[in-house]
Amino acid sequence: MESVSYRHGVIRYESGDKLSSEHETIILEKLLPYHPEADKKIGPGVEFITIDYHPDFENSRCLFLMRKDGTEVDFSFWKCIKGLIRKKYPNYADSFILRHFRKHNKSG
């Protein structure tokens, strides 16, 4: 799956950094559409994407959408990946996710 390889570029960012336009485009076009609440997360539109520590989960970095109305919302990379797997490989998705995503099963 091509989207998985993009994670390695994203995790090289320092906390608080804005993603490059290249990485932002990849996430917006090839990953975020598979999030189960993509439309809600995108809301009025995305201005840019940052990576930072999640305010509710200590030592957990995540992606934040900075929206055109000035609000921000976090989204789970793992929920996007799992959604992609479920969409592209529905017959094998659940067993694949259980086998390979044990650490991240609680995040959806």
C-alpha positions as CSV (number, residue, x, y, z in Angstrom):
1,M,0.0,0.0,0.0
2,E,1.5,3.3,-1.0
3,S,0.0,5.4,1.8
4,V,1.8,3.5,4.5
5,S,5.2,4.6,3.1
6,Y,4.3,8.3,3.6
7,R,4.2,7.9,7.4
8,H,7.9,7.7,7.5
9,G,8.2,11.2,6.0
10,V,5.6,12.6,8.4
11,I,7.3,11.3,11.6
12,R,10.5,13.2,10.7
13,Y,8.9,16.5,11.5
14,E,9.5,18.3,14.7
15,S,6.5,18.9,16.9
16,G,4.7,22.1,15.9
17,D,6.0,21.9,12.3
18,K,3.8,22.6,9.3
19,L,3.9,19.8,6.8
20,S,5.5,20.4,3.4
21,S,3.0,21.0,0.6
22,E,4.0,17.7,-1.0
23,H,3.3,15.7,2.2
24,E,0.1,17.8,2.8
25,T,-1.2,16.9,-0.7
26,I,-0.5,13.2,-0.2
27,I,-2.3,13.2,3.1
28,L,-5.3,15.2,1.8
29,E,-5.7,13.2,-1.4
30,K,-4.5,9.7,-0.6
31,L,-5.0,9.2,3.1
32,L,-7.6,11.5,4.8
33,P,-10.4,10.4,2.6
34,Y,-10.3,7.0,4.2
35,H,-10.8,8.4,7.8
36,P,-14.3,7.4,9.0
37,E,-15.1,11.0,9.8
38,A,-13.2,12.7,6.9
39,D,-15.9,15.2,6.0
40,K,-16.4,16.2,9.6
41,K,-12.6,16.6,10.1
42,I,-12.2,18.7,7.0
43,G,-15.1,20.9,7.9
44,P,-14.9,24.2,6.1
45,G,-11.7,23.3,4.3
46,V,-8.0,22.8,5.2
47,E,-5.6,25.7,5.4
48,F,-2.6,23.5,6.3
49,I,-1.5,20.4,8.3
50,T,0.8,20.3,11.4
51,I,2.1,17.6,13.6
52,D,2.2,18.0,17.3
53,Y,1.5,16.4,20.7
54,H,-2.1,15.5,21.4
55,P,-3.4,17.5,24.3
56,D,-5.2,14.6,25.9
57,F,-2.7,11.8,25.3
58,E,0.7,12.4,26.8
59,N,3.7,11.6,24.5
60,S,1.4,10.9,21.6
61,R,2.0,12.9,18.4
62,C,-0.7,13.3,15.8
63,L,-1.7,15.3,12.8
64,F,-3.8,18.4,13.1
65,L,-5.8,20.0,10.4
66,M,-5.7,23.8,10.6
67,R,-9.0,24.7,8.9
68,K,-10.0,27.8,6.9
69,D,-12.2,29.1,9.6
70,G,-9.3,29.2,12.1
71,T,-10.2,26.1,14.0
72,E,-8.0,23.0,14.3
73,V,-8.9,19.4,14.7
74,D,-6.7,16.3,15.2
75,F,-7.1,13.1,13.2
76,S,-5.7,9.6,13.5
77,F,-3.3,8.4,10.9
78,W,-4.1,4.9,12.0
79,K,-7.9,5.3,11.4
80,C,-7.1,6.5,7.9
81,I,-4.8,3.5,7.2
82,K,-7.4,1.1,8.6
83,G,-10.1,2.7,6.5
84,L,-8.0,2.4,3.4
85,I,-7.4,-1.3,4.1
86,R,-11.1,-1.9,4.7
87,K,-12.0,-0.1,1.4
88,K,-9.4,-1.7,-0.8
89,Y,-9.4,-5.2,0.7
90,P,-12.8,-5.8,2.3
91,N,-12.5,-9.6,2.3
92,Y,-9.2,-9.6,4.2
93,A,-9.3,-6.3,6.1
94,D,-10.4,-7.4,9.6
95,S,-8.0,-10.3,9.9
96,F,-5.1,-8.2,8.5
97,I,-5.8,-5.4,10.9
98,L,-6.1,-7.7,13.9
99,R,-2.9,-9.4,12.9
100,H,-0.8,-6.3,12.1
101,F,-2.3,-3.5,14.0
102,R,-2.6,-4.9,17.6
103,K,-0.9,-1.9,19.2
104,H,-3.3,0.5,17.5
105,N,-6.6,-1.5,17.7
106,K,-8.0,0.8,20.4
107,S,-7.7,3.9,18.2
108,G,-10.3,2.6,15.8
